[in-house]
Amino acid sequence: MTSHLNLDQRTQHLLRLLIERYIDGGQPVSSKRLTQESGLDLSAATVRNIMADLENMGLIASPHTSAGRIPTPQGYRLFVDNLLVVKPLETEAVSHLTHRLHENQRPQELLNAAAELLSELTHSAGMVQLPRSHNPTLQHIEFVRLSEHRVLLILVTTEGDVQNRLLTLPTDYQHERLQEASRLIKERYAGCTFDTIREHLHVELCSLKEDLVALLSTAIDTSWQELNTTTESLVVSGERRLLDADDLSTNVHALRRLFNALEERTEFLRLMHLSQNAQGVQIYIGGESSALPVDTCSLITASYTAHGQVMGTLGVIGPTRMAYERVIPIVDTTARLLSNALSHALPPPTSR
């Protein structure tokens, strides 16, 4: 791709103006319009020559023989990397985000709210990669006797995951014994990771009766295996808003591919992983590589954290012709506010 360093100031100015006008109106931009609106002392012939140069560089293209020009994926890339002037997010939007992403919500509620807000504020589809908790911590555990050898295990992690598991046991545990097991686990291990609990369980509970140790070991092993094999998922909100995007609604084939990719999740989860440890906002532009499933879409992402640790990635998927100067600060602000709320909603990492 041609570096912006190869473009003089007036060429950069005209390219930025062309892209901004195209994003705003959705119609190819003519040299005549650029001459009239550029504010530069340039003749129409000079502007036409500059447009021809930009087209030869692969930064703009003519969709029809007699039409104006539109940006190419390479033109969008140069624009967002070097020419874009990002607008501060409106006070009203910041207040709305702050109100909806508050610390008194459960983690899962915060993640769902973030996806909804991203869609609502950008009029595109919002998505949040749910963190796969490789080291979940225990908040609550309860055993419920169902029949002679069947016990329902109810387990809640501090991350908000709720597990209900049916245990078939060789011993018939009475209600009082199950209550004792629940109390022991909560007293000794609430706030500890399941790895820690499994590591210390047999040693620290050796003084208990063997049947109780067996019950607790079965419960923790079952929970640990379930939590560590949970399929990573992606919350997507506002897919229907993509139907209102002119660039997508007129291309049924592209729209079908996009909705299939959103339903399958795999391609977007891969991109979310790529963004997870990157600094700041990342922008993927359809057509410049095979990263996105649809050429006419762009994905803007940012990672979110809790207590300084990266938990996942959130983002917006929309038409390539989107208002980047507004969507970028929305994604960035949402990531920062979600990180702050999660840091209050989740306990800090503990070690034992």
C-alpha positions as CSV (number, residue, x, y, z in Angstrom):
1,M,0.0,0.0,0.0
2,T,1.2,3.5,-0.8
3,S,2.4,5.3,2.3
4,H,0.9,8.7,3.1
5,L,4.5,10.0,3.1
6,N,4.4,9.7,-0.7
7,L,1.4,12.1,-0.8
8,D,1.9,15.9,-0.6
9,Q,-0.4,17.9,1.7
10,R,-2.8,18.9,-1.0
11,T,-3.2,15.3,-2.3
12,Q,-3.8,14.1,1.3
13,H,-6.4,16.9,1.8
14,L,-8.3,16.0,-1.4
15,L,-8.2,12.3,-0.6
16,R,-9.5,13.0,2.9
17,L,-12.3,15.2,1.6
18,L,-13.3,12.7,-1.0
19,I,-13.6,9.9,1.5
20,E,-15.5,12.1,4.0
21,R,-18.0,13.2,1.4
22,Y,-18.4,9.6,0.2
23,I,-19.0,8.3,3.7
24,D,-21.5,11.1,4.4
25,G,-23.5,10.8,1.2
26,G,-22.8,7.3,-0.3
27,Q,-22.4,8.7,-3.8
28,P,-19.2,8.8,-5.9
29,V,-17.5,12.2,-5.6
30,S,-16.6,14.2,-8.7
31,S,-13.5,16.3,-9.3
32,K,-15.8,19.3,-9.8
33,R,-17.2,18.9,-6.4
34,L,-13.7,18.5,-4.9
35,T,-12.6,21.7,-6.7
36,Q,-15.5,23.6,-5.3
37,E,-15.3,22.4,-1.7
38,S,-11.5,21.8,-1.1
39,G,-10.8,25.4,-0.1
40,L,-7.5,25.1,-2.1
41,D,-6.5,27.4,-4.9
42,L,-6.4,24.6,-7.5
43,S,-7.8,24.5,-11.0
44,A,-10.3,21.8,-12.1
45,A,-7.6,20.3,-14.3
46,T,-5.1,20.0,-11.4
47,V,-7.7,18.3,-9.3
48,R,-8.5,15.9,-12.1
49,N,-4.8,15.1,-12.4
50,I,-4.5,14.4,-8.7
51,M,-7.6,12.2,-8.8
52,A,-6.0,10.3,-11.7
53,D,-2.8,9.8,-9.7
54,L,-4.8,8.5,-6.6
55,E,-6.6,6.1,-8.9
56,N,-3.3,4.8,-10.3
57,M,-2.1,4.3,-6.7
58,G,-5.1,2.1,-6.0
59,L,-6.5,4.5,-3.4
60,I,-9.7,5.5,-5.2
61,A,-11.7,3.9,-8.1
62,S,-14.4,4.9,-10.6
63,P,-17.4,2.6,-10.2
64,H,-18.7,3.7,-13.7
65,T,-17.0,5.3,-16.7
66,S,-18.7,8.7,-16.2
67,A,-19.1,8.7,-12.4
68,G,-17.0,10.3,-9.7
69,R,-14.6,8.3,-7.5
70,I,-15.0,6.2,-4.4
71,P,-12.4,5.0,-2.0
72,T,-10.9,1.5,-2.3
73,P,-10.1,-0.6,0.7
74,Q,-6.5,0.6,0.4
75,G,-7.8,4.2,0.4
76,Y,-9.9,3.5,3.5
77,R,-6.8,2.1,5.2
78,L,-4.6,5.1,4.5
79,F,-7.5,7.3,5.6
80,V,-8.1,5.6,9.0
81,D,-4.4,5.2,9.8
82,N,-3.2,8.7,8.8
83,L,-5.8,11.2,7.7
84,L,-8.8,10.6,10.0
85,V,-9.7,13.2,12.6
86,V,-11.4,11.4,15.4
87,K,-14.2,13.4,17.0
88,P,-14.6,13.4,20.8
89,L,-17.7,11.4,21.9
90,E,-20.7,13.5,22.7
91,T,-21.3,14.1,26.4
92,E,-24.8,12.6,26.0
93,A,-23.4,9.4,24.6
94,V,-20.8,9.1,27.3
95,S,-23.4,9.6,30.0
96,H,-25.6,7.0,28.4
97,L,-22.7,4.5,28.4
98,T,-21.8,5.3,32.0
99,H,-25.4,4.9,33.1
100,R,-25.8,1.5,31.4
101,L,-22.4,0.1,32.4
102,H,-22.4,0.5,36.1
103,E,-20.6,-1.6,38.7
104,N,-23.7,-2.9,40.4
105,Q,-24.5,-5.3,37.6
106,R,-23.4,-8.9,37.3
107,P,-20.5,-9.6,34.8
108,Q,-22.8,-11.3,32.3
109,E,-25.2,-8.4,32.4
110,L,-22.4,-6.0,31.7
111,L,-21.2,-7.9,28.7
112,N,-24.7,-8.1,27.2
113,A,-25.2,-4.4,27.8
114,A,-22.0,-3.5,26.1
115,A,-23.0,-5.4,22.9
116,E,-26.4,-3.7,22.9
117,L,-24.9,-0.2,23.5
118,L,-22.4,-0.7,20.7
119,S,-25.2,-1.5,18.3
120,E,-27.5,1.2,19.6
121,L,-24.9,4.0,19.3
122,T,-23.4,3.0,16.0
123,H,-26.5,1.7,14.2
124,S,-24.5,-1.4,13.3
125,A,-24.0,-4.8,15.0
126,G,-22.2,-4.8,18.3
127,M,-20.3,-7.8,19.5
128,V,-18.5,-8.8,22.7
129,Q,-16.2,-11.8,23.0
130,L,-17.1,-13.5,26.3
131,P,-14.0,-14.3,28.3
132,R,-13.3,-18.0,28.6
133,S,-12.5,-18.3,32.3
134,H,-9.4,-20.6,32.3
135,N,-9.1,-20.1,36.0
136,P,-12.6,-19.5,37.4
137,T,-13.2,-18.8,41.1
138,L,-15.8,-20.1,43.4
139,Q,-18.6,-17.9,44.8
140,H,-21.3,-20.3,45.9
141,I,-21.9,-24.0,46.0
142,E,-25.0,-26.0,47.1
143,F,-26.1,-29.6,47.1
144,V,-29.7,-30.6,46.7
145,R,-30.8,-34.2,47.4
146,L,-33.2,-35.4,44.7
147,S,-33.4,-39.1,45.5
148,E,-31.5,-41.9,47.2
149,H,-28.3,-41.7,45.0
150,R,-29.0,-38.5,43.0
151,V,-27.8,-35.0,44.0
152,L,-28.1,-31.7,42.2
153,L,-24.9,-29.6,42.3
154,I,-25.5,-25.9,42.0
155,L,-22.4,-23.9,41.5
156,V,-21.8,-20.2,40.9
157,T,-18.5,-18.6,40.0
158,T,-17.5,-15.0,40.7
159,E,-17.5,-14.4,37.0
160,G,-21.2,-15.1,36.9
161,D,-21.2,-18.6,35.4
162,V,-23.9,-20.8,36.9
163,Q,-23.5,-24.6,36.7
164,N,-26.2,-27.1,37.5
165,R,-25.0,-30.7,37.4
166,L,-26.7,-33.9,38.3
167,L,-24.5,-36.2,40.3
168,T,-25.1,-40.0,40.6
169,L,-23.3,-41.2,43.7
170,P,-22.7,-44.6,45.3
171,T,-23.6,-43.2,48.7
172,D,-27.0,-41.9,49.9
173,Y,-26.3,-38.4,51.4
174,Q,-28.9,-37.0,53.6
175,H,-29.9,-33.3,53.6
176,E,-27.8,-32.5,56.7
177,R,-24.7,-34.1,55.3
178,L,-25.1,-32.2,52.1
179,Q,-25.5,-28.9,54.0
180,E,-22.3,-29.7,55.9
181,A,-20.4,-30.3,52.6
182,S,-21.7,-27.0,51.1
183,R,-20.7,-25.1,54.3
184,L,-17.2,-26.6,54.3
185,I,-16.5,-25.7,50.7
186,K,-17.7,-22.1,51.1
187,E,-15.9,-21.5,54.3
188,R,-12.5,-22.8,53.1
189,Y,-12.6,-22.0,49.4
190,A,-15.0,-19.1,48.5
191,G,-13.0,-16.8,46.3
192,C,-10.4,-19.4,45.4
193,T,-9.8,-20.8,41.9
194,F,-10.9,-24.3,41.0
195,D,-7.3,-25.2,40.3
196,T,-6.4,-24.2,43.9
197,I,-9.4,-26.1,45.3
198,R,-8.5,-29.3,43.4
199,E,-4.8,-28.9,44.5
200,H,-5.6,-28.6,48.2
201,L,-8.8,-30.5,48.6
202,H,-7.5,-34.0,49.5
203,V,-4.7,-32.7,51.8
204,E,-6.8,-30.2,53.7
205,L,-9.9,-32.4,54.1
206,C,-8.1,-35.6,55.1
207,S,-9.4,-35.3,58.6
208,L,-13.0,-35.6,57.3
209,K,-14.9,-38.8,56.9
210,E,-14.0,-40.5,53.6
211,D,-17.5,-40.3,52.2
212,L,-17.6,-36.5,52.5
213,V,-14.2,-36.2,50.9
214,A,-15.4,-38.3,48.0
215,L,-18.5,-36.1,47.6
216,L,-16.5,-32.9,47.5
217,S,-13.9,-34.3,45.2
218,T,-16.6,-35.5,42.7
219,A,-18.3,-32.1,42.9
220,I,-15.1,-30.1,42.3
221,D,-13.8,-32.4,39.6
222,T,-17.1,-32.3,37.7
223,S,-17.3,-28.5,37.9
224,W,-13.7,-28.0,36.9
225,Q,-14.0,-30.2,33.8
226,E,-17.3,-28.4,32.8
227,L,-15.9,-24.9,33.2
228,N,-12.7,-25.7,31.4
229,T,-14.5,-27.3,28.4
230,T,-17.0,-24.5,28.0
231,T,-17.1,-23.3,24.3
232,E,-16.0,-19.8,24.0
233,S,-18.8,-17.6,22.7
234,L,-19.6,-14.2,21.2
235,V,-22.5,-12.0,22.1
236,V,-23.8,-10.2,19.0
237,S,-26.5,-7.5,19.2
238,G,-28.3,-5.6,16.5
239,E,-27.6,-7.7,13.4
240,R,-30.9,-6.5,11.9
241,R,-29.5,-3.0,11.8
242,L,-27.1,-4.2,9.1
243,L,-30.2,-4.6,6.8
244,D,-30.6,-0.8,6.8
245,A,-27.1,-0.2,5.5
246,D,-27.4,0.7,1.8
247,D,-24.0,-0.8,1.0
248,L,-25.1,-4.2,2.3
249,S,-28.9,-4.3,1.7
250,T,-28.4,-4.0,-2.1
251,N,-25.9,-6.9,-2.1
252,V,-27.9,-10.0,-1.1
253,H,-25.0,-12.4,-1.6
254,A,-22.7,-10.3,0.7
255,L,-25.4,-9.9,3.3
256,R,-26.1,-13.7,3.3
257,R,-22.3,-14.4,3.8
258,L,-22.2,-11.8,6.6
259,F,-25.2,-13.3,8.5
260,N,-23.8,-16.8,8.0
261,A,-20.5,-15.7,9.5
262,L,-22.2,-14.0,12.4
263,E,-24.2,-17.1,13.1
264,E,-21.2,-19.4,12.9
265,R,-19.1,-17.0,15.0
266,T,-15.7,-18.7,14.1
267,E,-14.3,-16.1,11.8
268,F,-15.2,-13.2,14.1
269,L,-13.8,-15.0,17.2
270,R,-10.5,-15.5,15.3
271,L,-10.4,-11.7,14.7
272,M,-11.3,-11.0,18.3
273,H,-8.4,-13.2,19.4
274,L,-6.0,-11.3,17.1
275,S,-7.1,-8.0,18.7
276,Q,-7.0,-9.2,22.3
277,N,-3.5,-8.3,23.1
278,A,-3.2,-5.3,20.8
279,Q,-2.9,-1.8,22.1
280,G,-5.8,0.6,21.4
281,V,-8.5,0.3,18.8
282,Q,-7.9,-2.1,15.9
283,I,-9.6,-1.6,12.5
284,Y,-10.2,-4.4,9.9
285,I,-11.3,-3.2,6.5
286,G,-13.0,-5.6,4.2
287,G,-11.4,-6.1,0.8
288,E,-7.8,-5.3,1.9
289,S,-7.2,-8.9,3.1
290,S,-9.0,-12.1,3.7
291,A,-9.5,-11.3,7.4
292,L,-13.2,-10.4,7.0
293,P,-15.8,-12.6,5.4
294,V,-17.4,-9.8,3.4
295,D,-15.5,-7.2,1.4
296,T,-18.0,-4.4,2.0
297,C,-17.7,-4.6,5.8
298,S,-15.3,-3.2,8.4
299,L,-14.7,-4.4,12.0
300,I,-13.5,-2.0,14.7
301,T,-12.4,-3.6,18.0
302,A,-10.8,-2.9,21.3
303,S,-9.9,-5.2,24.2
304,Y,-11.4,-4.9,27.7
305,T,-9.9,-5.7,31.0
306,A,-10.6,-6.4,34.7
307,H,-8.1,-5.5,37.3
308,G,-5.6,-4.8,34.6
309,Q,-5.9,-8.2,33.0
310,V,-7.2,-8.6,29.5
311,M,-10.5,-10.4,29.5
312,G,-11.7,-10.3,25.9
313,T,-12.5,-8.0,23.0
314,L,-15.5,-6.0,21.9
315,G,-16.3,-4.4,18.6
316,V,-18.6,-3.1,15.9
317,I,-19.2,-4.7,12.5
318,G,-20.7,-2.5,9.9
319,P,-20.4,-1.3,6.3
320,T,-17.0,-0.2,5.1
321,R,-18.6,3.2,4.5
322,M,-19.1,4.0,8.2
323,A,-18.5,7.1,10.2
324,Y,-15.1,6.0,11.5
325,E,-14.5,9.3,13.3
326,R,-17.5,8.6,15.6
327,V,-17.5,4.8,15.8
328,I,-13.8,4.6,16.9
329,P,-14.4,6.7,20.1
330,I,-17.6,4.7,20.8
331,V,-15.7,1.4,20.8
332,D,-12.8,2.9,22.8
333,T,-15.0,4.5,25.4
334,T,-17.2,1.4,25.8
335,A,-14.1,-0.8,26.3
336,R,-12.8,1.6,29.0
337,L,-16.1,1.8,30.8
338,L,-16.7,-1.9,30.6
339,S,-13.2,-2.5,32.0
340,N,-14.0,-0.2,34.9
341,A,-17.3,-1.8,35.7
342,L,-15.9,-5.3,35.5
343,S,-13.1,-4.4,37.9
344,H,-15.8,-3.5,40.5
345,A,-18.1,-6.4,39.7
346,L,-15.4,-9.0,39.8
347,P,-13.1,-9.7,42.8
348,P,-9.4,-9.1,42.3
349,P,-7.3,-12.2,41.5
350,T,-6.5,-14.2,44.6
351,S,-3.8,-16.7,45.2
352,R,-3.7,-19.3,47.9
